[in-house]
Every structure is written in C-alpha cells, then in structure tokens.
Amino acid sequence: MEVLSTPGHLISLAARGFARLSEARLKPLGFGVGHLPVLVALRDGRASTQRDLARFAKIEQPPMAQMLARMERDGLIQRMPDPADGRSSRVSMTQAAEARLPSAVATLLRGNREALSGFTDEEAAQLVALLTRLIANLDRIASVEASPRAPS
C-alpha cells in the first residue's frame, strides 16, 4: 500500500482540513476549535474539573491547563475552588460563552455538511460509524501499550 494512500495519512489530512476550516470560521465568534469539546462538556454537565475535561477531550493535562488558562483570560470560562477538595477547582462556562456557543456549534455543523457534500445520508452515517470504530481501536491499542507489562 502506498504510504500516502493509507487511512492514517488520509485521516490526518482530513483532520487538518477540518481544523483549518473550523479555526477560520470560529475565530470571529471568539472561539478556537479546541474550545468546543470543553464548552460542550461543561454545558452538558459531563465534566467540571481540569482532569475530567482532559479525559473528555482526550488530551493530556498540561495542554488542557494551558487551554483553560487562555479560555479564562478570554472570558469563556471561570474557575471556582472546589469545596470538597481545596487543591482543585471547578470549571464553568461564562454567560458570554454560553450565549455564543449555539452559533459556534451551528458553524461547525455547517462546515461538516459542506465537507460531506455529495455524500448520501447513508454514506455520511457509515463514515461516522467507521471512524467511531477506528477511534475505539486506537484507544484500545494505546491503553494496552500504556499499561505496565508483567515480567516475563
């Protein structure tokens, strides 16, 4: 198989294309593409700590800490001390971010519809199902490789 025709390479190109498109369209709304998973998790109550947000967004803690600091600086989130654990804080979305989030989500959905132009609804659903399975496989491989191995 030609290396430039592998699924990994093609998915990487597609991901970079989506990221460029999304960044350009979200910037006027005051968001970056990485902000959306955080804000959706906060809105839906799926996470409220830095650790849980990092897990949800599938990124490491240091980049999440940096992103949260920028989001706080930009008025998208606020942090309050966790009453149950003085060492951590609870993250919440600001009213300003909450007011702009629907436009940002609509912008991302429009970009996805445009990118899937010419795909049937069935093809789009199949692509989502295949990518979901692929991500699950990659997560499984990563967790196996990250787990400590028993001595032989």
Secondary structure, 3 states (H helix, E strand, C coil): CCHHHCHHHHHHHHHHHHHHHHHHHHHHHCCCCCHHHHHHHHHHCCCCCHHHHHHHHCCCHHHHHHHHHHHHHCCCEEEEEECCEEEEEEEEECHHHHHHHHHHHHHHHHHHHHHCCCCCHHHHHHHHHHHHHHHHHHHHHHHHHHCCCCCC
